Amino acid sequence: MPIRISVEVYCPYCGCINKYYFVVDSHYIPKQIVYCDVEQGGCDRDFVIDPHLQINLYADVYKIEKYRKEV
């Protein structure tokens, strides 16, 4: 099931923060050539992003305690 997510990256030339959206439909996410958005105050230069998807999976743990009814 493909998901659409975004990533915020800094331009390596001017430091402007750019937001890019992409669709993840497999474990492999290819590198992409993107540009620094001049309308957001960027420098309009091309650079490469290599997005990585990281999933942190954790579980809560609970004791099972036996309830004893006293006779």
C-alpha positions, 0 to 999 in steps of 0.5 A: 500500500503506497503512502505519501509522505514529506521530508524537509531538507536544507539546501546545501548551497544556501541553507533554505529549508525545502519541503518535498513530497513523495510516494513510498510504494516499496522498501527502496526509495530512489535518490531524487534531483530537486531544486531549491525553491526560489519562491520560498527564499531559496537559490533555485539551484539543483541538488540531490536528496536521498530519502530514508524511511525509518520506523521505530517499533516498540511495545508496551509490556504488562505483567499478568498477575494471578488473582487468588481468591482466599477461601 
